[in-house]
Amino acid sequence: MPAHMRKLFRACVLPVINYAVSAWYGPENPCVIRLTHALEKFQRPGARMILRALKAVSLPILQAEAYLKPTKERLQIKVVAHTVKLISLPISDPAKESLPHDLNICWYTSPLSAVCIVAKERLQPKGFWPPIRNPLWN
């Protein structure tokens, strides 16, 4: 029974909660902490329904026992997946043209630009000097 409830929660509730997360979620943004706490308020009853647990059980224990990812980790995975999709678009695509060309110089760093900067550092091949210019970023 918990497996079916978990599938139902992942199929019906999480897509609604994760909708447009790449528009507002950014790494180390202090305003995001309040929003992630609000999303955890939805994850707690979902985990309690999956496990039929009492109210006194803490959220990290509920998430671990219900095999649900923590809210912050789930949001980061969604945003990075969206960023990788945008980066891998062809250069002629209008969505690709809307990305900042030089990610190190911006007047205002949007959450998506901040994730692109972090992803750019992670996608560099290790052990090569000087760093290779990636054609996806041009």
C-alpha atoms as a printed R data frame, in Angstrom:
    type eleno elety resid chain resno      x      y       z
1   ATOM     1    CA   MET     A     1  0.000  0.000   0.000
2   ATOM     2    CA   PRO     A     2  2.757  2.587   0.744
3   ATOM     3    CA   ALA     A     3  4.249  1.963  -2.708
4   ATOM     4    CA   HIS     A     4  0.952  2.851  -4.372
5   ATOM     5    CA   MET     A     5  0.520  5.951  -2.212
6   ATOM     6    CA   ARG     A     6  4.092  7.011  -3.050
7   ATOM     7    CA   LYS     A     7  3.416  6.636  -6.783
8   ATOM     8    CA   LEU     A     8  0.199  8.623  -6.428
9   ATOM     9    CA   PHE     A     9  1.967 11.395  -4.502
10  ATOM    10    CA   ARG     A    10  4.803 11.567  -7.044
11  ATOM    11    CA   ALA     A    11  2.403 11.548 -10.000
12  ATOM    12    CA   CYS     A    12 -0.247 13.983  -8.758
13  ATOM    13    CA   VAL     A    13  1.181 16.289  -6.102
14  ATOM    14    CA   LEU     A    14  4.867 16.775  -6.926
15  ATOM    15    CA   PRO     A    15  4.336 18.017 -10.526
16  ATOM    16    CA   VAL     A    16  2.017 20.731  -9.211
17  ATOM    17    CA   ILE     A    17  4.499 21.721  -6.502
18  ATOM    18    CA   ASN     A    18  7.464 21.697  -8.902
19  ATOM    19    CA   TYR     A    19  5.714 23.727 -11.609
20  ATOM    20    CA   ALA     A    20  7.904 26.628 -12.871
21  ATOM    21    CA   VAL     A    21 10.516 26.027 -10.186
22  ATOM    22    CA   SER     A    22 13.339 27.100 -12.521
23  ATOM    23    CA   ALA     A    23 11.837 30.590 -12.680
24  ATOM    24    CA   TRP     A    24 12.282 31.344  -8.975
25  ATOM    25    CA   TYR     A    25 14.650 28.790  -7.418
26  ATOM    26    CA   GLY     A    26 18.310 29.768  -7.384
27  ATOM    27    CA   PRO     A    27 21.375 28.562  -5.528
28  ATOM    28    CA   GLU     A    28 22.002 30.236  -2.162
29  ATOM    29    CA   ASN     A    29 19.212 32.773  -2.574
30  ATOM    30    CA   PRO     A    30 18.029 33.921   0.881
31  ATOM    31    CA   CYS     A    31 14.475 34.608  -0.329
32  ATOM    32    CA   VAL     A    32 14.094 31.011  -1.440
33  ATOM    33    CA   ILE     A    33 14.375 29.605   2.096
34  ATOM    34    CA   ARG     A    34 10.885 30.847   2.980
35  ATOM    35    CA   LEU     A    35  9.431 29.330  -0.191
36  ATOM    36    CA   THR     A    36 11.089 25.952   0.375
37  ATOM    37    CA   HIS     A    37  9.678 25.872   3.904
38  ATOM    38    CA   ALA     A    38  6.250 26.495   2.409
39  ATOM    39    CA   LEU     A    39  6.741 23.572   0.017
40  ATOM    40    CA   GLU     A    40  7.811 21.350   2.901
41  ATOM    41    CA   LYS     A    41  4.390 21.969   4.423
42  ATOM    42    CA   PHE     A    42  2.948 20.007   1.497
43  ATOM    43    CA   GLN     A    43  5.537 17.264   1.665
44  ATOM    44    CA   ARG     A    44  4.948 16.508   5.353
45  ATOM    45    CA   PRO     A    45  1.269 15.460   5.028
46  ATOM    46    CA   GLY     A    46  2.097 13.559   1.856
47  ATOM    47    CA   ALA     A    47  4.781 11.558   3.632
48  ATOM    48    CA   ARG     A    48  2.479 11.046   6.613
49  ATOM    49    CA   MET     A    49 -0.248  9.662   4.335
50  ATOM    50    CA   ILE     A    50  2.203  7.352   2.587
51  ATOM    51    CA   LEU     A    51  3.421  5.893   5.879
52  ATOM    52    CA   ARG     A    52  0.323  6.411   8.038
53  ATOM    53    CA   ALA     A    53  2.603  8.031  10.598
54  ATOM    54    CA   LEU     A    54  1.809 10.195  13.605
55  ATOM    55    CA   LYS     A    55  2.129 13.992  13.625
56  ATOM    56    CA   ALA     A    56  5.061 13.923  16.028
57  ATOM    57    CA   VAL     A    57  7.440 12.271  13.514
58  ATOM    58    CA   SER     A    58  9.986 14.733  12.115
59  ATOM    59    CA   LEU     A    59 10.091 15.544   8.408
60  ATOM    60    CA   PRO     A    60 13.591 14.137   7.649
61  ATOM    61    CA   ILE     A    61 12.583 10.785   9.120
62  ATOM    62    CA   LEU     A    62  9.303 10.805   7.185
63  ATOM    63    CA   GLN     A    63 11.132 11.582   3.938
64  ATOM    64    CA   ALA     A    64 13.686  8.842   4.491
65  ATOM    65    CA   GLU     A    65 11.103  6.200   5.353
66  ATOM    66    CA   ALA     A    66  8.772  7.200   2.492
67  ATOM    67    CA   TYR     A    67 11.655  7.259  -0.028
68  ATOM    68    CA   LEU     A    68 10.997 10.904  -0.890
69  ATOM    69    CA   LYS     A    69 13.820 13.318  -1.718
70  ATOM    70    CA   PRO     A    70 14.172 16.381   0.508
71  ATOM    71    CA   THR     A    71 12.555 19.484  -0.934
72  ATOM    72    CA   LYS     A    72 15.785 21.400  -1.558
73  ATOM    73    CA   GLU     A    73 17.419 18.451  -3.312
74  ATOM    74    CA   ARG     A    74 14.327 17.803  -5.454
75  ATOM    75    CA   LEU     A    75 14.169 21.456  -6.543
76  ATOM    76    CA   GLN     A    76 17.878 21.544  -7.394
77  ATOM    77    CA   ILE     A    77 17.536 18.434  -9.556
78  ATOM    78    CA   LYS     A    78 14.600 19.976 -11.438
79  ATOM    79    CA   VAL     A    79 16.380 23.279 -12.055
80  ATOM    80    CA   VAL     A    80 19.627 21.644 -13.179
81  ATOM    81    CA   ALA     A    81 17.703 19.342 -15.549
82  ATOM    82    CA   HIS     A    82 15.942 22.374 -17.058
83  ATOM    83    CA   THR     A    83 19.240 24.238 -17.371
84  ATOM    84    CA   VAL     A    84 20.892 21.317 -19.153
85  ATOM    85    CA   LYS     A    85 17.974 21.174 -21.595
86  ATOM    86    CA   LEU     A    86 18.387 24.897 -22.348
87  ATOM    87    CA   ILE     A    87 22.143 24.637 -22.759
88  ATOM    88    CA   SER     A    88 21.851 21.711 -25.169
89  ATOM    89    CA   LEU     A    89 19.454 23.514 -27.531
90  ATOM    90    CA   PRO     A    90 20.765 24.434 -30.990
91  ATOM    91    CA   ILE     A    91 22.165 27.935 -31.345
92  ATOM    92    CA   SER     A    92 19.367 28.964 -33.739
93  ATOM    93    CA   ASP     A    93 16.661 28.283 -31.129
94  ATOM    94    CA   PRO     A    94 15.062 31.482 -29.697
95  ATOM    95    CA   ALA     A    95 15.221 30.093 -26.154
96  ATOM    96    CA   LYS     A    96 18.971 29.615 -26.546
97  ATOM    97    CA   GLU     A    97 19.321 33.203 -27.710
98  ATOM    98    CA   SER     A    98 17.620 34.431 -24.527
99  ATOM    99    CA   LEU     A    99 20.371 32.961 -22.338
100 ATOM   100    CA   PRO     A   100 23.091 35.434 -21.378
101 ATOM   101    CA   HIS     A   101 26.099 35.118 -23.693
102 ATOM   102    CA   ASP     A   102 28.706 35.972 -21.098
103 ATOM   103    CA   LEU     A   103 27.517 34.446 -17.852
104 ATOM   104    CA   ASN     A   104 30.153 36.192 -15.763
105 ATOM   105    CA   ILE     A   105 28.972 39.756 -16.493
106 ATOM   106    CA   CYS     A   106 25.336 40.559 -15.733
107 ATOM   107    CA   TRP     A   107 23.500 43.559 -14.373
108 ATOM   108    CA   TYR     A   108 20.993 41.342 -12.618
109 ATOM   109    CA   THR     A   109 21.610 37.664 -12.077
110 ATOM   110    CA   SER     A   110 18.377 35.757 -12.459
111 ATOM   111    CA   PRO     A   111 17.975 32.402 -10.697
112 ATOM   112    CA   LEU     A   112 18.358 30.590 -14.022
113 ATOM   113    CA   SER     A   113 21.564 32.525 -14.816
114 ATOM   114    CA   ALA     A   114 22.953 31.593 -11.397
115 ATOM   115    CA   VAL     A   115 22.263 27.920 -12.101
116 ATOM   116    CA   CYS     A   116 23.870 28.285 -15.551
117 ATOM   117    CA   ILE     A   117 27.016 29.693 -13.941
118 ATOM   118    CA   VAL     A   118 27.184 26.774 -11.503
119 ATOM   119    CA   ALA     A   119 26.484 24.274 -14.302
120 ATOM   120    CA   LYS     A   120 29.173 25.864 -16.498
121 ATOM   121    CA   GLU     A   121 31.761 25.268 -13.784
122 ATOM   122    CA   ARG     A   122 30.641 21.658 -13.321
123 ATOM   123    CA   LEU     A   123 30.630 20.867 -17.062
124 ATOM   124    CA   GLN     A   124 34.275 21.867 -17.602
125 ATOM   125    CA   PRO     A   125 36.489 18.836 -18.248
126 ATOM   126    CA   LYS     A   126 38.845 18.144 -15.379
127 ATOM   127    CA   GLY     A   127 42.586 17.947 -15.863
128 ATOM   128    CA   PHE     A   128 42.800 20.187 -18.951
129 ATOM   129    CA   TRP     A   129 44.675 23.457 -18.878
130 ATOM   130    CA   PRO     A   130 43.858 25.982 -20.206
131 ATOM   131    CA   PRO     A   131 40.102 25.474 -19.867
132 ATOM   132    CA   ILE     A   132 38.428 24.486 -23.108
133 ATOM   133    CA   ARG     A   133 35.902 26.916 -24.580
134 ATOM   134    CA   ASN     A   134 32.638 25.013 -24.794
135 ATOM   135    CA   PRO     A   135 30.788 25.802 -28.067
136 ATOM   136    CA   LEU     A   136 27.476 25.416 -26.250
137 ATOM   137    CA   TRP     A   137 28.134 28.627 -24.328
138 ATOM   138    CA   ASN     A   138 28.853 30.813 -27.369
